[in-house]
């Protein structure tokens, strides 16, 4: 299932739980009803900020609680660095394309020669 279908399905479920029609929900969110319909059907992908705004407009809240990390003062060896980089890349690639650009591909003016 794609991120668009997942977010759209979640929006549809929240809208139904709130007891709203697509027109009413779209009005509360501040987007046209056909756009909300496209999100719910997985034809368009809502940006993260629109998804958060929509959930709040429908009367729900997304709670992101940071998990405390342990402090590891070891210097990772090359294999650990490669594993960590692969994990970060996998997480970044799971994001929608518009949300991952600066994360995985920094702007050219920040590039440094080795």
Jmol script that loads the backbone (N, CA, C; Angstrom):
load data "model"
ATOM      1  N   UNK A   1       0.852  -1.177   0.000  1.00  0.00           N
ATOM      2  CA  UNK A   1       0.000   0.000   0.000  1.00  0.00           C
ATOM      3  C   UNK A   1       0.896   1.237   0.000  1.00  0.00           C
ATOM      4  N   UNK A   2       0.575   2.219  -0.837  1.00  0.00           N
ATOM      5  CA  UNK A   2       1.396   3.416  -0.938  1.00  0.00           C
ATOM      6  C   UNK A   2       1.096   4.371   0.203  1.00  0.00           C
ATOM      7  N   UNK A   3       2.009   5.329   0.389  1.00  0.00           N
ATOM      8  CA  UNK A   3       1.796   6.335   1.430  1.00  0.00           C
ATOM      9  C   UNK A   3       0.534   7.136   1.151  1.00  0.00           C
ATOM     10  N   UNK A   4       0.293   7.436  -0.133  1.00  0.00           N
ATOM     11  CA  UNK A   4      -0.902   8.203  -0.494  1.00  0.00           C
ATOM     12  C   UNK A   4      -2.159   7.436  -0.120  1.00  0.00           C
ATOM     13  N   UNK A   5      -2.199   6.153  -0.440  1.00  0.00           N
ATOM     14  CA  UNK A   5      -3.366   5.343  -0.116  1.00  0.00           C
ATOM     15  C   UNK A   5      -3.523   5.225   1.394  1.00  0.00           C
ATOM     16  N   UNK A   6      -2.432   5.078   2.107  1.00  0.00           N
ATOM     17  CA  UNK A   6      -2.492   4.954   3.560  1.00  0.00           C
ATOM     18  C   UNK A   6      -3.017   6.231   4.190  1.00  0.00           C
ATOM     19  N   UNK A   7      -2.435   7.380   3.835  1.00  0.00           N
ATOM     20  CA  UNK A   7      -2.903   8.649   4.405  1.00  0.00           C
ATOM     21  C   UNK A   7      -4.345   8.927   3.989  1.00  0.00           C
ATOM     22  N   UNK A   8      -4.660   8.653   2.730  1.00  0.00           N
ATOM     23  CA  UNK A   8      -6.020   8.885   2.254  1.00  0.00           C
ATOM     24  C   UNK A   8      -7.030   8.011   2.970  1.00  0.00           C
ATOM     25  N   UNK A   9      -6.672   6.746   3.185  1.00  0.00           N
ATOM     26  CA  UNK A   9      -7.541   5.824   3.916  1.00  0.00           C
ATOM     27  C   UNK A   9      -7.723   6.303   5.350  1.00  0.00           C
ATOM     28  N   UNK A  10      -6.646   6.789   5.948  1.00  0.00           N
ATOM     29  CA  UNK A  10      -6.741   7.310   7.314  1.00  0.00           C
ATOM     30  C   UNK A  10      -7.644   8.536   7.369  1.00  0.00           C
ATOM     31  N   UNK A  11      -7.489   9.436   6.390  1.00  0.00           N
ATOM     32  CA  UNK A  11      -8.356  10.620   6.362  1.00  0.00           C
ATOM     33  C   UNK A  11      -9.825  10.226   6.214  1.00  0.00           C
ATOM     34  N   UNK A  12     -10.071   9.267   5.343  1.00  0.00           N
ATOM     35  CA  UNK A  12     -11.456   8.811   5.145  1.00  0.00           C
ATOM     36  C   UNK A  12     -12.019   8.242   6.446  1.00  0.00           C
ATOM     37  N   UNK A  13     -11.225   7.412   7.126  1.00  0.00           N
ATOM     38  CA  UNK A  13     -11.680   6.835   8.390  1.00  0.00           C
ATOM     39  C   UNK A  13     -11.949   7.900   9.441  1.00  0.00           C
ATOM     40  N   UNK A  14     -11.082   8.898   9.520  1.00  0.00           N
ATOM     41  CA  UNK A  14     -11.282   9.984  10.489  1.00  0.00           C
ATOM     42  C   UNK A  14     -12.522  10.808  10.146  1.00  0.00           C
ATOM     43  N   UNK A  15     -12.712  11.050   8.852  1.00  0.00           N
ATOM     44  CA  UNK A  15     -13.885  11.813   8.418  1.00  0.00           C
ATOM     45  C   UNK A  15     -15.170  11.080   8.789  1.00  0.00           C
ATOM     46  N   UNK A  16     -15.187   9.774   8.548  1.00  0.00           N
ATOM     47  CA  UNK A  16     -16.372   8.974   8.871  1.00  0.00           C
ATOM     48  C   UNK A  16     -16.597   8.933  10.381  1.00  0.00           C
ATOM     49  N   UNK A  17     -15.504   8.772  11.139  1.00  0.00           N
ATOM     50  CA  UNK A  17     -15.635   8.782  12.611  1.00  0.00           C
ATOM     51  C   UNK A  17     -16.170  10.114  13.123  1.00  0.00           C
ATOM     52  N   UNK A  18     -15.806  11.206  12.426  1.00  0.00           N
ATOM     53  CA  UNK A  18     -16.282  12.526  12.823  1.00  0.00           C
ATOM     54  C   UNK A  18     -17.727  12.755  12.379  1.00  0.00           C
ATOM     55  N   UNK A  19     -18.254  11.842  11.532  1.00  0.00           N
ATOM     56  CA  UNK A  19     -19.632  11.953  11.080  1.00  0.00           C
ATOM     57  C   UNK A  19     -19.851  13.060  10.064  1.00  0.00           C
ATOM     58  N   UNK A  20     -18.834  13.317   9.228  1.00  0.00           N
ATOM     59  CA  UNK A  20     -18.916  14.405   8.257  1.00  0.00           C
ATOM     60  C   UNK A  20     -18.954  13.876   6.831  1.00  0.00           C
ATOM     61  N   UNK A  21     -19.627  14.622   5.972  1.00  0.00           N
ATOM     62  CA  UNK A  21     -19.571  14.313   4.541  1.00  0.00           C
ATOM     63  C   UNK A  21     -18.246  14.847   4.000  1.00  0.00           C
ATOM     64  N   UNK A  22     -17.901  14.456   2.784  1.00  0.00           N
ATOM     65  CA  UNK A  22     -16.674  14.968   2.178  1.00  0.00           C
ATOM     66  C   UNK A  22     -16.731  16.477   2.041  1.00  0.00           C
ATOM     67  N   UNK A  23     -17.878  17.004   1.676  1.00  0.00           N
ATOM     68  CA  UNK A  23     -18.023  18.451   1.501  1.00  0.00           C
ATOM     69  C   UNK A  23     -17.806  19.182   2.818  1.00  0.00           C
ATOM     70  N   UNK A  24     -18.413  18.679   3.891  1.00  0.00           N
ATOM     71  CA  UNK A  24     -18.256  19.314   5.205  1.00  0.00           C
ATOM     72  C   UNK A  24     -16.813  19.229   5.682  1.00  0.00           C
ATOM     73  N   UNK A  25     -16.209  18.059   5.515  1.00  0.00           N
ATOM     74  CA  UNK A  25     -14.822  17.881   5.957  1.00  0.00           C
ATOM     75  C   UNK A  25     -13.877  18.774   5.152  1.00  0.00           C
ATOM     76  N   UNK A  26     -14.073  18.831   3.843  1.00  0.00           N
ATOM     77  CA  UNK A  26     -13.217  19.660   3.002  1.00  0.00           C
ATOM     78  C   UNK A  26     -13.330  21.125   3.400  1.00  0.00           C
ATOM     79  N   UNK A  27     -14.525  21.553   3.734  1.00  0.00           N
ATOM     80  CA  UNK A  27     -14.735  22.940   4.165  1.00  0.00           C
ATOM     81  C   UNK A  27     -13.985  23.219   5.464  1.00  0.00           C
ATOM     82  N   UNK A  28     -14.046  22.291   6.407  1.00  0.00           N
ATOM     83  CA  UNK A  28     -13.322  22.467   7.675  1.00  0.00           C
ATOM     84  C   UNK A  28     -11.803  22.484   7.479  1.00  0.00           C
ATOM     85  N   UNK A  29     -11.344  21.623   6.568  1.00  0.00           N
ATOM     86  CA  UNK A  29      -9.894  21.518   6.316  1.00  0.00           C
ATOM     87  C   UNK A  29      -9.395  22.722   5.529  1.00  0.00           C
ATOM     88  N   UNK A  30     -10.271  23.258   4.672  1.00  0.00           N
ATOM     89  CA  UNK A  30      -9.879  24.397   3.855  1.00  0.00           C
ATOM     90  C   UNK A  30      -9.346  23.996   2.489  1.00  0.00           C
ATOM     91  N   UNK A  31      -9.855  22.871   1.973  1.00  0.00           N
ATOM     92  CA  UNK A  31      -9.467  22.403   0.639  1.00  0.00           C
ATOM     93  C   UNK A  31     -10.731  22.110  -0.154  1.00  0.00           C
ATOM     94  N   UNK A  32     -10.651  22.099  -1.487  1.00  0.00           N
ATOM     95  CA  UNK A  32     -11.833  21.752  -2.287  1.00  0.00           C
ATOM     96  C   UNK A  32     -12.245  20.292  -2.063  1.00  0.00           C
ATOM     97  N   UNK A  33     -13.546  20.023  -2.119  1.00  0.00           N
ATOM     98  CA  UNK A  33     -14.054  18.665  -1.922  1.00  0.00           C
ATOM     99  C   UNK A  33     -13.468  17.664  -2.915  1.00  0.00           C
ATOM    100  N   UNK A  34     -13.275  18.019  -4.203  1.00  0.00           N
ATOM    101  CA  UNK A  34     -12.671  17.049  -5.127  1.00  0.00           C
ATOM    102  C   UNK A  34     -11.238  16.663  -4.738  1.00  0.00           C
ATOM    103  N   UNK A  35     -10.526  17.580  -4.103  1.00  0.00           N
ATOM    104  CA  UNK A  35      -9.163  17.273  -3.656  1.00  0.00           C
ATOM    105  C   UNK A  35      -9.220  16.257  -2.520  1.00  0.00           C
ATOM    106  N   UNK A  36     -10.125  16.460  -1.574  1.00  0.00           N
ATOM    107  CA  UNK A  36     -10.282  15.497  -0.482  1.00  0.00           C
ATOM    108  C   UNK A  36     -10.672  14.135  -1.035  1.00  0.00           C
ATOM    109  N   UNK A  37     -11.562  14.118  -2.010  1.00  0.00           N
ATOM    110  CA  UNK A  37     -11.964  12.858  -2.634  1.00  0.00           C
ATOM    111  C   UNK A  37     -10.759  12.163  -3.267  1.00  0.00           C
ATOM    112  N   UNK A  38      -9.916  12.926  -3.942  1.00  0.00           N
ATOM    113  CA  UNK A  38      -8.718  12.344  -4.567  1.00  0.00           C
ATOM    114  C   UNK A  38      -7.767  11.794  -3.510  1.00  0.00           C
ATOM    115  N   UNK A  39      -7.637  12.477  -2.378  1.00  0.00           N
ATOM    116  CA  UNK A  39      -6.804  11.977  -1.279  1.00  0.00           C
ATOM    117  C   UNK A  39      -7.353  10.646  -0.771  1.00  0.00           C
ATOM    118  N   UNK A  40      -8.661  10.614  -0.532  1.00  0.00           N
ATOM    119  CA  UNK A  40      -9.278   9.417   0.037  1.00  0.00           C
ATOM    120  C   UNK A  40      -9.201   8.227  -0.917  1.00  0.00           C
ATOM    121  N   UNK A  41      -9.208   8.476  -2.197  1.00  0.00           N
ATOM    122  CA  UNK A  41      -9.125   7.391  -3.178  1.00  0.00           C
ATOM    123  C   UNK A  41      -7.694   7.005  -3.517  1.00  0.00           C
ATOM    124  N   UNK A  42      -6.724   7.744  -2.984  1.00  0.00           N
ATOM    125  CA  UNK A  42      -5.320   7.430  -3.255  1.00  0.00           C
ATOM    126  C   UNK A  42      -4.828   7.958  -4.590  1.00  0.00           C
ATOM    127  N   UNK A  43      -5.614   8.818  -5.223  1.00  0.00           N
ATOM    128  CA  UNK A  43      -5.202   9.388  -6.510  1.00  0.00           C
ATOM    129  C   UNK A  43      -4.225  10.541  -6.341  1.00  0.00           C
ATOM    130  N   UNK A  44      -4.332  11.225  -5.218  1.00  0.00           N
ATOM    131  CA  UNK A  44      -3.395  12.290  -4.883  1.00  0.00           C
ATOM    132  C   UNK A  44      -2.849  12.015  -3.503  1.00  0.00           C
ATOM    133  N   UNK A  45      -1.688  12.574  -3.240  1.00  0.00           N
ATOM    134  CA  UNK A  45      -1.031  12.352  -1.964  1.00  0.00           C
ATOM    135  C   UNK A  45      -1.020  13.642  -1.158  1.00  0.00           C
ATOM    136  N   UNK A  46      -1.664  13.656  -0.001  1.00  0.00           N
ATOM    137  CA  UNK A  46      -1.643  14.884   0.793  1.00  0.00           C
ATOM    138  C   UNK A  46      -0.254  15.104   1.393  1.00  0.00           C
ATOM    139  N   UNK A  47       0.199  16.350   1.339  1.00  0.00           N
ATOM    140  CA  UNK A  47       1.470  16.684   1.990  1.00  0.00           C
ATOM    141  C   UNK A  47       1.314  16.450   3.491  1.00  0.00           C
ATOM    142  N   UNK A  48       2.412  16.299   4.166  1.00  0.00           N
ATOM    143  CA  UNK A  48       2.382  16.024   5.610  1.00  0.00           C
ATOM    144  C   UNK A  48       1.675  17.156   6.352  1.00  0.00           C
ATOM    145  N   UNK A  49       1.957  18.409   5.987  1.00  0.00           N
ATOM    146  CA  UNK A  49       1.323  19.525   6.688  1.00  0.00           C
ATOM    147  C   UNK A  49      -0.191  19.538   6.477  1.00  0.00           C
ATOM    148  N   UNK A  50      -0.629  19.181   5.279  1.00  0.00           N
ATOM    149  CA  UNK A  50      -2.073  19.115   5.020  1.00  0.00           C
ATOM    150  C   UNK A  50      -2.698  17.964   5.795  1.00  0.00           C
ATOM    151  N   UNK A  51      -1.994  16.842   5.876  1.00  0.00           N
ATOM    152  CA  UNK A  51      -2.500  15.698   6.628  1.00  0.00           C
ATOM    153  C   UNK A  51      -2.684  16.070   8.104  1.00  0.00           C
ATOM    154  N   UNK A  52      -1.687  16.750   8.696  1.00  0.00           N
ATOM    155  CA  UNK A  52      -1.800  17.168  10.094  1.00  0.00           C
ATOM    156  C   UNK A  52      -2.947  18.166  10.269  1.00  0.00           C
ATOM    157  N   UNK A  53      -3.043  19.137   9.346  1.00  0.00           N
ATOM    158  CA  UNK A  53      -4.112  20.130   9.419  1.00  0.00           C
ATOM    159  C   UNK A  53      -5.474  19.453   9.305  1.00  0.00           C
ATOM    160  N   UNK A  54      -5.581  18.466   8.424  1.00  0.00           N
ATOM    161  CA  UNK A  54      -6.845  17.763   8.231  1.00  0.00           C
ATOM    162  C   UNK A  54      -7.248  16.996   9.488  1.00  0.00           C
ATOM    163  N   UNK A  55      -6.306  16.308  10.086  1.00  0.00           N
ATOM    164  CA  UNK A  55      -6.657  15.544  11.289  1.00  0.00           C
ATOM    165  C   UNK A  55      -7.126  16.467  12.404  1.00  0.00           C
ATOM    166  N   UNK A  56      -6.470  17.623  12.547  1.00  0.00           N
ATOM    167  CA  UNK A  56      -6.898  18.581  13.575  1.00  0.00           C
ATOM    168  C   UNK A  56      -8.275  19.156  13.243  1.00  0.00           C
ATOM    169  N   UNK A  57      -8.500  19.469  11.963  1.00  0.00           N
ATOM    170  CA  UNK A  57      -9.787  20.033  11.558  1.00  0.00           C
ATOM    171  C   UNK A  57     -10.927  19.040  11.768  1.00  0.00           C
ATOM    172  N   UNK A  58     -10.619  17.751  11.698  1.00  0.00           N
ATOM    173  CA  UNK A  58     -11.640  16.723  11.898  1.00  0.00           C
ATOM    174  C   UNK A  58     -11.828  16.374  13.376  1.00  0.00           C
ATOM    175  N   UNK A  59     -11.054  17.046  14.248  1.00  0.00           N
ATOM    176  CA  UNK A  59     -11.222  16.853  15.684  1.00  0.00           C
ATOM    177  C   UNK A  59     -10.326  15.800  16.293  1.00  0.00           C
ATOM    178  N   UNK A  60      -9.253  15.444  15.600  1.00  0.00           N
ATOM    179  CA  UNK A  60      -8.319  14.450  16.110  1.00  0.00           C
ATOM    180  C   UNK A  60      -6.941  15.074  16.259  1.00  0.00           C
ATOM    181  N   UNK A  61      -6.089  14.383  16.977  1.00  0.00           N
ATOM    182  CA  UNK A  61      -4.739  14.883  17.206  1.00  0.00           C
ATOM    183  C   UNK A  61      -3.742  13.767  16.966  1.00  0.00           C
ATOM    184  N   UNK A  62      -2.655  14.101  16.302  1.00  0.00           N
ATOM    185  CA  UNK A  62      -1.560  13.149  16.128  1.00  0.00           C
ATOM    186  C   UNK A  62      -0.506  13.515  17.148  1.00  0.00           C
ATOM    187  N   UNK A  63      -0.206  12.587  18.006  1.00  0.00           N
ATOM    188  CA  UNK A  63       0.767  12.839  19.060  1.00  0.00           C
ATOM    189  C   UNK A  63       2.077  12.155  18.703  1.00  0.00           C
ATOM    190  N   UNK A  64       3.111  12.946  18.547  1.00  0.00           N
ATOM    191  CA  UNK A  64       4.437  12.401  18.266  1.00  0.00           C
ATOM    192  C   UNK A  64       5.271  12.596  19.520  1.00  0.00           C
ATOM    193  N   UNK A  65       5.514  11.511  20.202  1.00  0.00           N
ATOM    194  CA  UNK A  65       6.275  11.559  21.441  1.00  0.00           C
ATOM    195  C   UNK A  65       7.687  11.084  21.178  1.00  0.00           C
ATOM    196  N   UNK A  66       8.668  11.947  21.431  1.00  0.00           N
ATOM    197  CA  UNK A  66      10.044  11.504  21.209  1.00  0.00           C
ATOM    198  C   UNK A  66      10.438  10.411  22.205  1.00  0.00           C
ATOM    199  N   UNK A  67      11.184   9.474  21.715  1.00  0.00           N
ATOM    200  CA  UNK A  67      11.661   8.386  22.553  1.00  0.00           C
ATOM    201  C   UNK A  67      13.081   8.727  22.985  1.00  0.00           C
ATOM    202  N   UNK A  68      13.352   8.722  24.289  1.00  0.00           N
ATOM    203  CA  UNK A  68      14.702   9.064  24.719  1.00  0.00           C
ATOM    204  C   UNK A  68      15.719   8.053  24.190  1.00  0.00           C
ATOM    205  N   UNK A  69      16.799   8.575  23.700  1.00  0.00           N
ATOM    206  CA  UNK A  69      17.857   7.716  23.168  1.00  0.00           C
ATOM    207  C   UNK A  69      18.966   7.580  24.201  1.00  0.00           C
ATOM    208  N   UNK A  70      19.613   6.461  24.176  1.00  0.00           N
ATOM    209  CA  UNK A  70      20.752   6.291  25.062  1.00  0.00           C
ATOM    210  C   UNK A  70      21.957   6.951  24.418  1.00  0.00           C
ATOM    211  N   UNK A  71      22.821   7.475  25.215  1.00  0.00           N
ATOM    212  CA  UNK A  71      24.010   8.152  24.723  1.00  0.00           C
ATOM    213  C   UNK A  71      25.114   7.130  24.520  1.00  0.00           C
ATOM    214  N   UNK A  72      25.556   6.996  23.288  1.00  0.00           N
ATOM    215  CA  UNK A  72      26.604   6.042  22.949  1.00  0.00           C
ATOM    216  C   UNK A  72      27.839   6.843  22.536  1.00  0.00           C
ATOM    217  N   UNK A  73      28.860   6.811  23.357  1.00  0.00           N
ATOM    218  CA  UNK A  73      30.049   7.612  23.086  1.00  0.00           C
ATOM    219  C   UNK A  73      31.094   6.878  22.263  1.00  0.00           C
ATOM    220  N   UNK A  74      30.794   5.618  21.886  1.00  0.00           N
ATOM    221  CA  UNK A  74      31.750   4.891  21.053  1.00  0.00           C
ATOM    222  C   UNK A  74      31.830   5.519  19.675  1.00  0.00           C
ATOM    223  N   UNK A  75      32.968   5.392  19.063  1.00  0.00           N
ATOM    224  CA  UNK A  75      33.118   5.816  17.678  1.00  0.00           C
ATOM    225  C   UNK A  75      32.790   4.596  16.820  1.00  0.00           C
ATOM    226  N   UNK A  76      31.749   4.699  15.976  1.00  0.00           N
ATOM    227  CA  UNK A  76      31.369   3.523  15.191  1.00  0.00           C
ATOM    228  C   UNK A  76      32.437   3.186  14.150  1.00  0.00           C
ATOM    229  N   UNK A  77      32.590   1.892  13.917  1.00  0.00           N
ATOM    230  CA  UNK A  77      33.529   1.481  12.875  1.00  0.00           C
ATOM    231  C   UNK A  77      32.844   1.624  11.514  1.00  0.00           C
ATOM    232  N   UNK A  78      33.554   1.339  10.457  1.00  0.00           N
ATOM    233  CA  UNK A  78      33.035   1.539   9.100  1.00  0.00           C
ATOM    234  C   UNK A  78      31.764   0.716   8.852  1.00  0.00           C
ATOM    235  N   UNK A  79      31.721  -0.509   9.350  1.00  0.00           N
ATOM    236  CA  UNK A  79      30.552  -1.359   9.127  1.00  0.00           C
ATOM    237  C   UNK A  79      29.322  -0.776   9.836  1.00  0.00           C
ATOM    238  N   UNK A  80      29.514  -0.279  11.071  1.00  0.00           N
ATOM    239  CA  UNK A  80      28.398   0.326  11.797  1.00  0.00           C
ATOM    240  C   UNK A  80      27.916   1.598  11.111  1.00  0.00           C
ATOM    241  N   UNK A  81      28.853   2.399  10.597  1.00  0.00           N
ATOM    242  CA  UNK A  81      28.480   3.616   9.883  1.00  0.00           C
ATOM    243  C   UNK A  81      27.649   3.268   8.647  1.00  0.00           C
ATOM    244  N   UNK A  82      28.069   2.241   7.933  1.00  0.00           N
ATOM    245  CA  UNK A  82      27.342   1.826   6.731  1.00  0.00           C
ATOM    246  C   UNK A  82      25.944   1.346   7.093  1.00  0.00           C
ATOM    247  N   UNK A  83      25.825   0.597   8.194  1.00  0.00           N
ATOM    248  CA  UNK A  83      24.518   0.107   8.637  1.00  0.00           C
ATOM    249  C   UNK A  83      23.617   1.268   9.022  1.00  0.00           C
ATOM    250  N   UNK A  84      24.156   2.222   9.776  1.00  0.00           N
ATOM    251  CA  UNK A  84      23.374   3.384  10.184  1.00  0.00           C
ATOM    252  C   UNK A  84      22.927   4.202   8.973  1.00  0.00           C
ATOM    253  N   UNK A  85      23.836   4.411   8.042  1.00  0.00           N
ATOM    254  CA  UNK A  85      23.509   5.170   6.837  1.00  0.00           C
ATOM    255  C   UNK A  85      22.416   4.465   6.038  1.00  0.00           C
ATOM    256  N   UNK A  86      22.504   3.153   5.939  1.00  0.00           N
ATOM    257  CA  UNK A  86      21.488   2.390   5.211  1.00  0.00           C
ATOM    258  C   UNK A  86      20.122   2.528   5.890  1.00  0.00           C
ATOM    259  N   UNK A  87      20.101   2.508   7.224  1.00  0.00           N
ATOM    260  CA  UNK A  87      18.835   2.661   7.950  1.00  0.00           C
ATOM    261  C   UNK A  87      18.238   4.043   7.744  1.00  0.00           C
ATOM    262  N   UNK A  88      19.091   5.073   7.796  1.00  0.00           N
ATOM    263  CA  UNK A  88      18.609   6.438   7.585  1.00  0.00           C
ATOM    264  C   UNK A  88      18.067   6.589   6.169  1.00  0.00           C
ATOM    265  N   UNK A  89      18.782   6.044   5.191  1.00  0.00           N
ATOM    266  CA  UNK A  89      18.330   6.121   3.798  1.00  0.00           C
ATOM    267  C   UNK A  89      17.006   5.386   3.606  1.00  0.00           C
ATOM    268  N   UNK A  90      16.858   4.238   4.243  1.00  0.00           N
ATOM    269  CA  UNK A  90      15.612   3.469   4.121  1.00  0.00           C
ATOM    270  C   UNK A  90      14.437   4.263   4.701  1.00  0.00           C
ATOM    271  N   UNK A  91      14.664   4.904   5.841  1.00  0.00           N
ATOM    272  CA  UNK A  91      13.612   5.723   6.448  1.00  0.00           C
ATOM    273  C   UNK A  91      13.276   6.891   5.528  1.00  0.00           C
ATOM    274  N   UNK A  92      14.314   7.542   5.006  1.00  0.00           N
ATOM    275  CA  UNK A  92      14.096   8.681   4.115  1.00  0.00           C
ATOM    276  C   UNK A  92      13.383   8.297   2.841  1.00  0.00           C
ATOM    277  N   UNK A  93      13.724   7.137   2.281  1.00  0.00           N
ATOM    278  CA  UNK A  93      13.099   6.706   1.034  1.00  0.00           C
ATOM    279  C   UNK A  93      11.641   6.300   1.245  1.00  0.00           C
ATOM    280  N   UNK A  94      11.259   5.991   2.485  1.00  0.00           N
ATOM    281  CA  UNK A  94       9.877   5.644   2.770  1.00  0.00           C
ATOM    282  C   UNK A  94       8.984   6.886   2.787  1.00  0.00           C
ATOM    283  N   UNK A  95       9.603   8.070   2.910  1.00  0.00           N
ATOM    284  CA  UNK A  95       8.833   9.307   2.891  1.00  0.00           C
ATOM    285  C   UNK A  95       8.362   9.616   1.477  1.00  0.00           C
ATOM    286  N   UNK A  96       7.280  10.366   1.339  1.00  0.00           N
ATOM    287  CA  UNK A  96       6.885  10.809   0.006  1.00  0.00           C
ATOM    288  C   UNK A  96       7.995  11.662  -0.610  1.00  0.00           C
ATOM    289  N   UNK A  97       8.105  11.630  -1.914  1.00  0.00           N
ATOM    290  CA  UNK A  97       9.200  12.305  -2.620  1.00  0.00           C
ATOM    291  C   UNK A  97       9.331  13.771  -2.208  1.00  0.00           C
ATOM    292  N   UNK A  98       8.232  14.513  -2.102  1.00  0.00           N
ATOM    293  CA  UNK A  98       8.336  15.936  -1.792  1.00  0.00           C
ATOM    294  C   UNK A  98       8.845  16.181  -0.373  1.00  0.00           C
ATOM    295  N   UNK A  99       8.682  15.213   0.528  1.00  0.00           N
ATOM    296  CA  UNK A  99       9.120  15.382   1.905  1.00  0.00           C
ATOM    297  C   UNK A  99      10.553  14.930   2.138  1.00  0.00           C
ATOM    298  N   UNK A 100      11.112  14.163   1.217  1.00  0.00           N
ATOM    299  CA  UNK A 100      12.440  13.616   1.470  1.00  0.00           C
ATOM    300  C   UNK A 100      13.565  14.359   0.772  1.00  0.00           C
ATOM    301  N   UNK A 101      13.264  15.252  -0.128  1.00  0.00           N
ATOM    302  CA  UNK A 101      14.296  15.944  -0.909  1.00  0.00           C
ATOM    303  C   UNK A 101      15.456  16.473  -0.090  1.00  0.00           C
ATOM    304  N   UNK A 102      15.225  17.424   0.825  1.00  0.00           N
ATOM    305  CA  UNK A 102      16.348  18.002   1.559  1.00  0.00           C
ATOM    306  C   UNK A 102      17.020  17.007   2.507  1.00  0.00           C
ATOM    307  N   UNK A 103      16.278  15.984   2.929  1.00  0.00           N
ATOM    308  CA  UNK A 103      16.841  15.015   3.865  1.00  0.00           C
ATOM    309  C   UNK A 103      17.923  14.163   3.209  1.00  0.00           C
ATOM    310  N   UNK A 104      17.624  13.601   2.039  1.00  0.00           N
ATOM    311  CA  UNK A 104      18.568  12.703   1.398  1.00  0.00           C
ATOM    312  C   UNK A 104      19.441  13.380   0.355  1.00  0.00           C
ATOM    313  N   UNK A 105      18.944  14.449  -0.212  1.00  0.00           N
ATOM    314  CA  UNK A 105      19.677  15.112  -1.277  1.00  0.00           C
ATOM    315  C   UNK A 105      19.828  16.587  -0.925  1.00  0.00           C
ATOM    316  N   UNK A 106      20.869  16.937  -0.165  1.00  0.00           N
ATOM    317  CA  UNK A 106      21.029  18.330   0.250  1.00  0.00           C
ATOM    318  C   UNK A 106      21.235  19.240  -0.966  1.00  0.00           C
ATOM    319  N   UNK A 107      20.886  20.511  -0.831  1.00  0.00           N
ATOM    320  CA  UNK A 107      21.067  21.441  -1.940  1.00  0.00           C
ATOM    321  C   UNK A 107      22.539  21.496  -2.371  1.00  0.00           C
ATOM    322  N   UNK A 108      22.782  21.699  -3.666  1.00  0.00           N
ATOM    323  CA  UNK A 108      24.157  21.676  -4.173  1.00  0.00           C
ATOM    324  C   UNK A 108      25.112  22.648  -3.475  1.00  0.00           C
ATOM    325  N   UNK A 109      24.605  23.797  -2.995  1.00  0.00           N
ATOM    326  CA  UNK A 109      25.519  24.758  -2.357  1.00  0.00           C
ATOM    327  C   UNK A 109      26.093  24.228  -1.037  1.00  0.00           C
ATOM    328  N   UNK A 110      25.527  23.125  -0.518  1.00  0.00           N
ATOM    329  CA  UNK A 110      26.055  22.560   0.730  1.00  0.00           C
ATOM    330  C   UNK A 110      27.038  21.424   0.480  1.00  0.00           C
ATOM    331  N   UNK A 111      27.214  21.055  -0.787  1.00  0.00           N
ATOM    332  CA  UNK A 111      28.111  19.938  -1.099  1.00  0.00           C
ATOM    333  C   UNK A 111      29.551  20.353  -0.854  1.00  0.00           C
ATOM    334  N   UNK A 112      30.330  19.426  -0.341  1.00  0.00           N
ATOM    335  CA  UNK A 112      31.769  19.649  -0.147  1.00  0.00           C
ATOM    336  C   UNK A 112      32.552  18.595  -0.888  1.00  0.00           C
ATOM    337  N   UNK A 113      33.690  18.976  -1.385  1.00  0.00           N
ATOM    338  CA  UNK A 113      34.555  17.987  -2.040  1.00  0.00           C
ATOM    339  C   UNK A 113      35.274  17.197  -0.960  1.00  0.00           C
ATOM    340  N   UNK A 114      35.467  15.879  -1.180  1.00  0.00           N
ATOM    341  CA  UNK A 114      36.137  15.076  -0.161  1.00  0.00           C
ATOM    342  C   UNK A 114      37.606  15.435  -0.028  1.00  0.00           C
TER     343      UNK A 114
END
end "model"
wireframe off; spacefill off
backbone 0.3
color backbone group
